[in-house]
Each structure stands twice: as C-alpha cells, then as structure tokens.
C-alpha cells in the first residue's frame, strides 16, 4: 500500500452518437481501473443537446467519483485515451455530436488553470446534466470559488430537458 494519498475527483461523461450505452459502459470500466479503490457512478440522465446543430441526438450523461493517484494532467491524458479508443476523433469540433465525452469537473477541491485544463470545469455551473449527477454523489460539495452548495446552484438553473435514464443502482 502506498503512503501517497489518493485524490477524489469527479469526471463527467456523455454520449449522443452511436451505441451510447456501450461507449459509456466501456468508459466506466476503464475509469474504474484508474481508481485506487473508491468508485461511484451517478444515475444516467437524458439531456437535450445545447448549442449544437439541428438533429443532434439526445445525450446520456452522468458523473463518476473516484480516488486516483494520477496528477491532473495525467488524468486528462488518460481520459483523452479512453475517448480516442471509443472512436472519438482527435480533431472534433466544439459542441459537435460525440461518441464519448469525458471531462474532469472537480479535482480534490483544487483550482487549476492551465492552457489545456481548467478545474473546476468552466461550464459546469451552467449544466444541469453535470450539477445534478454531481449532487447525487456529493450533495454537500461546494465547488472552489463558489459560496453556495450544489443544491442552490441547481435551483438557479432554468428548467431544462433533463430526465433520469437509469438509477445508479441499475
């Protein structure tokens, strides 16, 4: 057993293209292998695509919490490998349909601002499909730089088309 403490992180996942369920399940198995023990997955949620081309399919979204020894950039690279292995192209455009999307939302209560990685995720507060699953896993979490808990942030969101696809127990 290592004396190095693991870092608790939250990773959002989503898919609106291809065999979404298969892509997500494969990614979850790989994410679990990055864990040093603790691993929990939120319910899965349907969400409407936002700021995307007409006809884009609905997303299945959720969040996993895990403990990892990977440093933030190492974790980012591991997530990018999982995305590529799922068939996601390297040069995907912003807000395009995707087989798999993995984003580090929160990393051990740290604030990170690097050209390739910003934590907490800069758009997490705008996204019910991120905040609601985060709340399921860590209801008392307060994101760095925020004075309000997740429940208050969720209450401020406009009503959107988020609906439960499955529960975490399924």
Backbone bond lengths (Angstrom), bond angles and torsions (degrees), N, CA, C in turn:
res aa  C-N    CA-C-N  psi(-1)  N-CA   C-N-CA  omega(-1)  CA-C   N-CA-C  phi
1 X - - - 1.461 - - 1.519 109.02 -
2 X 1.303 116.74 134.14 1.451 122.81 -178.81 1.520 111.16 -78.96
3 X 1.342 116.00 148.72 1.461 120.94 174.72 1.526 111.16 -85.73
4 X 1.317 116.95 -4.95 1.459 120.87 -179.86 1.524 108.06 -80.00
5 X 1.343 117.87 123.50 1.468 118.80 -179.69 1.526 111.17 -72.24
6 X 1.301 114.65 144.04 1.466 120.33 176.75 1.524 109.02 -78.02
7 X 1.315 115.35 157.81 1.453 122.74 176.23 1.522 109.11 -106.07
8 X 1.341 117.05 130.70 1.462 120.43 174.39 1.522 107.25 -80.34
9 X 1.326 116.66 131.60 1.459 122.17 -179.67 1.524 109.29 -133.15
10 X 1.328 114.99 157.77 1.457 122.29 173.42 1.523 107.86 -119.21
11 X 1.321 115.71 127.68 1.459 121.94 179.69 1.528 107.48 -122.33
12 X 1.333 115.76 123.74 1.465 120.67 175.93 1.521 108.97 -86.36
13 X 1.327 115.84 145.68 1.458 120.82 176.23 1.518 109.45 -130.07
14 X 1.322 115.19 151.79 1.452 120.17 177.46 1.509 110.77 -161.23
15 X 1.338 114.42 155.48 1.461 121.48 177.86 1.515 108.68 -155.92
16 X 1.344 116.56 136.05 1.466 119.75 173.70 1.525 112.03 -135.69
17 X 1.307 116.74 22.23 1.459 120.31 -175.20 1.525 109.28 -143.70
18 X 1.312 116.36 138.63 1.460 120.16 176.45 1.517 112.04 73.71
19 X 1.311 115.45 -152.37 1.467 122.19 178.78 1.525 107.72 -81.63
20 X 1.331 115.52 83.26 1.471 122.27 -173.91 1.524 112.37 -57.28
21 X 1.311 116.29 -46.74 1.460 120.09 -177.18 1.536 110.90 -61.20
22 X 1.303 116.63 -43.86 1.474 120.52 179.94 1.529 110.88 -64.85
23 X 1.331 116.72 -45.58 1.469 120.35 -179.68 1.522 110.82 -60.03
24 X 1.325 116.65 -42.56 1.465 120.16 -178.92 1.521 110.66 -69.57
25 X 1.319 117.61 -45.18 1.470 119.42 179.69 1.520 111.61 -60.45
26 X 1.326 117.29 -41.88 1.460 120.47 177.71 1.527 110.20 -62.09
27 X 1.318 116.47 -44.55 1.470 120.29 178.94 1.520 111.08 -62.82
28 X 1.323 117.80 -41.01 1.467 120.26 -179.74 1.525 111.40 -63.06
29 X 1.321 117.10 -39.68 1.472 119.89 177.19 1.529 110.59 -62.49
30 X 1.312 116.18 -41.09 1.473 119.62 179.30 1.527 111.20 -70.46
31 X 1.322 117.21 -37.93 1.467 119.64 176.80 1.528 110.79 -63.81
32 X 1.316 116.18 -38.49 1.466 119.39 179.25 1.528 111.03 -61.77
33 X 1.328 117.18 -32.99 1.465 120.59 177.71 1.530 112.04 -70.19
34 X 1.333 117.98 -19.95 1.468 121.26 175.84 1.526 111.50 -80.43
35 X 1.312 116.24 -11.06 1.459 122.10 -175.52 1.525 111.29 -81.79
36 X 1.320 114.91 146.98 1.462 120.43 175.08 1.522 111.56 -93.51
37 X 1.302 117.63 11.49 1.460 120.63 177.60 1.505 112.28 149.60
38 X 1.322 117.47 -61.64 1.464 119.83 -178.46 1.517 109.63 -76.56
39 X 1.339 115.11 130.41 1.467 121.06 177.61 1.519 107.08 -153.98
40 X 1.328 116.80 125.34 1.464 121.51 177.90 1.519 108.77 -140.43
41 X 1.326 115.42 144.12 1.461 121.28 -179.71 1.525 109.05 -120.89
42 X 1.318 115.67 136.97 1.462 121.77 175.48 1.524 109.75 -70.86
43 X 1.321 114.57 176.66 1.458 119.78 165.96 1.519 107.97 -62.04
44 X 1.307 115.16 161.77 1.470 120.51 173.34 1.518 107.13 -96.91
45 X 1.327 115.52 143.44 1.459 121.49 -174.28 1.520 110.75 -127.94
46 X 1.335 116.19 140.11 1.460 121.79 168.82 1.514 106.84 -82.74
47 X 1.314 117.20 137.42 1.460 120.43 172.30 1.517 109.14 -142.88
48 X 1.320 114.61 146.49 1.461 120.09 179.01 1.521 108.93 -75.18
49 X 1.321 116.98 144.53 1.461 119.19 175.87 1.532 109.78 -65.69
50 X 1.312 116.36 140.81 1.464 120.84 178.64 1.520 109.13 -119.81
51 X 1.297 115.84 141.15 1.462 123.38 179.31 1.534 111.15 53.49
52 X 1.341 115.41 41.40 1.458 120.73 -179.90 1.522 108.92 -125.77
53 X 1.314 116.16 166.24 1.462 122.14 179.66 1.531 110.45 -60.82
54 X 1.307 115.11 149.32 1.460 120.60 176.27 1.526 109.16 -56.38
55 X 1.314 115.88 141.47 1.446 120.32 178.26 1.518 114.98 88.80
56 X 1.325 117.19 -2.34 1.470 119.76 177.07 1.528 108.12 -64.72
57 X 1.310 116.83 136.55 1.454 121.29 -178.55 1.515 112.62 -70.76
58 X 1.337 114.91 159.84 1.453 120.05 176.44 1.527 110.09 -65.60
59 X 1.317 114.84 151.73 1.457 121.77 178.04 1.514 110.68 -93.13
60 X 1.313 115.38 148.66 1.457 122.13 160.28 1.520 104.21 -102.98
61 X 1.341 116.09 126.17 1.464 121.91 -177.18 1.513 110.83 -129.18
62 X 1.313 114.76 161.43 1.453 122.46 173.82 1.506 109.46 -177.05
63 X 1.317 115.08 -175.27 1.459 122.08 -179.06 1.522 108.27 -139.72
64 X 1.328 115.81 142.54 1.462 120.99 170.42 1.521 108.86 -115.30
65 X 1.321 114.48 146.14 1.460 122.21 171.70 1.515 106.21 -111.83
66 X 1.320 116.44 133.59 1.449 119.49 178.15 1.516 110.12 -150.36
67 X 1.295 114.82 157.04 1.459 121.46 172.57 1.514 107.55 -99.04
68 X 1.320 116.45 134.81 1.460 120.92 -178.18 1.521 110.91 -143.39
69 X 1.311 114.93 152.27 1.460 121.11 172.99 1.525 111.33 -93.30
70 X 1.329 117.15 -5.42 1.457 120.21 -179.70 1.524 110.70 -69.44
71 X 1.313 115.80 137.42 1.461 121.32 173.02 1.533 107.94 -69.65
72 X 1.331 117.76 161.48 1.470 119.53 -176.23 1.526 114.72 -52.25
73 X 1.327 118.54 -47.91 1.473 119.49 -179.37 1.524 111.90 -69.43
74 X 1.334 117.97 -32.94 1.469 120.60 175.08 1.535 109.99 -63.71
75 X 1.321 115.73 -42.22 1.469 119.92 178.31 1.524 110.10 -64.12
76 X 1.324 117.54 -43.82 1.461 121.01 177.18 1.523 110.74 -55.97
77 X 1.322 117.57 -47.46 1.473 121.38 -179.89 1.528 110.92 -62.34
78 X 1.329 116.82 -39.43 1.467 120.23 178.74 1.533 110.34 -64.24
79 X 1.327 117.56 -41.15 1.463 121.09 178.12 1.522 110.88 -65.15
80 X 1.313 116.70 -40.20 1.466 120.48 178.60 1.529 111.22 -64.36
81 X 1.346 117.51 -36.48 1.471 120.76 176.12 1.530 110.49 -63.60
82 X 1.330 115.99 -43.10 1.464 119.88 179.34 1.522 109.78 -62.58
83 X 1.328 117.55 -42.91 1.469 121.14 177.83 1.534 111.13 -60.66
84 X 1.326 116.35 -47.69 1.475 120.22 -179.91 1.520 110.99 -61.55
85 X 1.332 116.44 -43.54 1.460 120.29 -179.32 1.533 111.94 -64.51
86 X 1.338 117.09 -22.85 1.465 120.76 177.70 1.523 111.62 -78.75
87 X 1.337 116.24 -11.93 1.456 120.57 -178.78 1.514 113.90 108.79
88 X 1.313 117.61 3.26 1.460 120.05 178.68 1.527 108.91 -71.91
89 X 1.329 117.79 128.30 1.467 119.54 -179.60 1.526 112.00 -70.21
90 X 1.313 116.16 151.08 1.464 121.30 178.79 1.523 112.00 -63.38
91 X 1.313 116.32 -33.88 1.458 120.20 -173.74 1.531 112.33 -103.62
92 X 1.328 116.51 39.48 1.467 119.49 178.75 1.530 109.14 -64.30
93 X 1.309 115.88 148.31 1.457 120.64 179.06 1.513 111.88 -86.14
94 X 1.319 115.48 165.42 1.457 122.27 177.82 1.524 109.10 -67.60
95 X 1.321 117.07 131.84 1.468 124.04 177.98 1.527 112.95 58.11
96 X 1.319 117.07 36.38 1.462 121.58 171.99 1.522 108.85 -98.30
97 X 1.331 116.14 156.01 1.457 119.75 175.66 1.518 108.75 -57.22
98 X 1.331 114.99 149.76 1.455 118.68 -176.57 1.519 111.46 -148.10
99 X 1.313 113.78 146.24 1.460 121.04 175.13 1.520 109.61 -67.42
100 X 1.329 116.64 -39.52 1.458 120.93 -178.05 1.515 109.59 -155.40
101 X 1.313 115.06 137.09 1.457 122.04 175.20 1.523 107.43 -132.01
102 X 1.315 117.16 126.60 1.466 123.24 177.72 1.521 108.28 -126.03
103 X 1.321 116.84 126.13 1.464 121.79 -179.55 1.517 110.64 -131.56
104 X 1.328 115.91 134.30 1.465 120.38 171.70 1.526 106.04 -76.13
105 X 1.311 116.22 119.08 1.457 121.50 -178.48 1.522 110.83 -95.78
106 X 1.320 116.23 -39.95 1.470 122.08 -174.88 1.522 107.26 -147.44
107 X 1.325 116.22 138.47 1.460 121.56 -178.96 1.522 108.39 -134.13
108 X 1.335 116.10 96.35 1.474 122.77 171.84 1.528 113.31 48.69
109 X 1.320 116.16 40.30 1.467 122.24 176.58 1.527 113.19 62.74
110 X 1.316 116.40 22.70 1.464 120.88 179.68 1.522 110.93 -95.79
111 X 1.313 115.61 153.65 1.455 122.98 170.09 1.520 106.63 -108.15
112 X 1.324 116.09 125.79 1.465 121.93 -177.75 1.522 107.89 -129.80
113 X 1.311 116.56 128.78 1.466 120.90 176.96 1.520 108.59 -132.01
114 X 1.317 114.61 96.36 1.456 123.47 177.62 1.526 107.62 -124.08
115 X 1.315 118.46 159.40 1.469 118.97 179.37 1.532 113.24 -55.68
116 X 1.328 117.61 -36.09 1.455 120.92 -176.36 1.524 114.58 -99.21
117 X 1.331 117.78 -3.82 1.460 119.94 -175.38 1.526 110.64 -155.76
118 X 1.337 115.57 124.87 1.464 121.52 174.92 1.523 107.02 -124.88
119 X 1.335 115.14 125.98 1.469 122.27 179.69 1.525 108.09 -134.66
120 X 1.352 118.44 132.39 1.451 126.80 -0.10 1.525 111.20 -61.79
121 X 1.316 114.80 154.80 1.469 120.31 -178.50 1.530 108.66 -54.85
122 X 1.323 117.88 129.79 1.466 120.73 -171.85 1.529 115.52 -63.54
123 X 1.330 118.91 -22.46 1.459 119.85 -179.07 1.530 112.78 -109.11
124 X 1.311 117.82 7.76 1.462 120.37 -177.64 1.522 112.08 -59.66
125 X 1.327 117.39 -38.22 1.464 120.72 -176.24 1.524 112.94 -68.26
126 X 1.315 117.76 -15.89 1.469 122.63 -178.99 1.520 111.87 -93.41
127 X 1.310 118.31 -3.49 1.454 121.06 -167.27 1.529 112.63 -121.21
128 X 1.322 114.41 107.19 1.458 118.51 175.92 1.510 112.33 -60.05
129 X 1.352 116.93 -32.90 1.466 120.42 -179.00 1.518 112.33 -70.79
130 X 1.340 117.68 -7.14 1.459 122.24 172.31 1.539 109.28 -104.78
131 X 1.321 116.83 -47.70 1.465 120.54 -175.35 1.530 112.88 -64.32
132 X 1.323 117.79 -43.18 1.469 120.01 -177.49 1.533 111.17 -64.24
133 X 1.341 119.71 -48.83 1.467 117.89 176.68 1.534 113.30 -64.08
134 X 1.334 117.31 -34.05 1.474 119.41 175.22 1.520 109.82 -60.60
135 X 1.317 116.29 -44.48 1.456 121.61 -179.24 1.528 111.24 -61.65
136 X 1.343 116.59 -36.86 1.468 119.73 176.92 1.527 111.25 -58.76
137 X 1.320 116.09 -39.65 1.469 120.97 -175.18 1.522 113.11 -86.01
138 X 1.324 117.36 -36.97 1.473 121.37 -174.84 1.529 108.75 -141.01
139 X 1.341 117.70 73.58 1.465 121.08 -172.35 1.530 114.66 -61.60
140 X 1.291 118.49 -23.71 1.468 120.83 -178.95 1.520 113.65 -96.88
141 X 1.318 116.87 5.14 1.457 121.02 -178.28 1.522 111.47 -64.67
142 X 1.314 115.09 137.20 1.462 121.77 169.79 1.516 106.13 -120.88
143 X 1.324 116.23 120.82 1.453 120.39 -179.25 1.520 110.11 -67.87
144 X 1.324 117.53 144.65 1.468 119.65 177.39 1.531 110.38 -53.80
145 X 1.319 115.14 135.85 1.456 120.91 -179.69 1.516 114.02 86.68
146 X 1.325 117.68 -4.36 1.458 121.72 178.97 1.519 110.38 -108.28
147 X 1.303 116.49 141.17 1.464 121.04 178.95 1.522 111.63 -99.10
148 X 1.342 116.58 0.81 1.458 120.42 -174.97 1.523 110.69 -125.41
149 X 1.324 116.72 145.35 1.465 120.21 179.51 1.529 111.17 -72.19
150 X 1.323 114.70 168.33 1.461 121.10 -177.92 1.525 112.68 -55.52
151 X 1.339 118.02 -41.39 1.466 120.30 -178.03 1.526 111.18 -58.40
152 X 1.316 117.85 -39.57 1.467 120.98 178.69 1.521 110.74 -69.41
153 X 1.325 116.99 -38.48 1.467 119.99 177.81 1.531 110.63 -65.29
154 X 1.324 116.60 -39.79 1.466 121.27 178.62 1.528 109.98 -64.44
155 X 1.329 117.08 -41.98 1.462 120.99 -179.15 1.526 111.98 -61.63
156 X 1.322 117.71 -27.51 1.467 122.30 -179.53 1.523 113.66 -81.36
157 X 1.319 117.89 -13.46 1.463 120.30 -177.86 1.521 110.49 -71.98
158 X 1.326 116.48 144.59 1.469 117.75 173.48 1.523 109.57 -64.97
159 X 1.302 115.07 151.57 1.471 118.55 177.26 1.522 107.77 -59.13
160 X 1.317 116.41 129.97 1.465 118.60 178.70 1.515 109.57 -129.04
161 X 1.258 116.61 -169.56 1.454 121.17 -172.24 1.526 111.59 -98.28
162 X 1.310 116.72 35.71 1.455 121.55 178.59 1.528 109.55 -79.20
163 X 1.323 116.71 128.82 1.463 120.17 175.33 1.526 108.35 -143.40
164 X 1.315 114.65 148.44 1.469 120.17 -177.13 1.525 110.00 -69.45
165 X 1.337 115.90 129.73 1.464 122.28 177.10 1.524 109.51 -93.60
166 X 1.332 115.87 -41.45 1.465 121.39 176.32 1.520 108.47 -156.50
167 X 1.302 115.68 160.47 1.456 119.41 176.48 1.518 109.09 -91.45
168 X 1.318 115.30 161.45 1.456 120.55 -179.03 1.530 111.76 -61.50
169 X 1.327 117.07 -25.79 1.467 120.72 -177.13 1.524 112.96 -79.01
170 X 1.326 118.13 -17.38 1.476 120.50 -176.06 1.500 112.00 -73.10
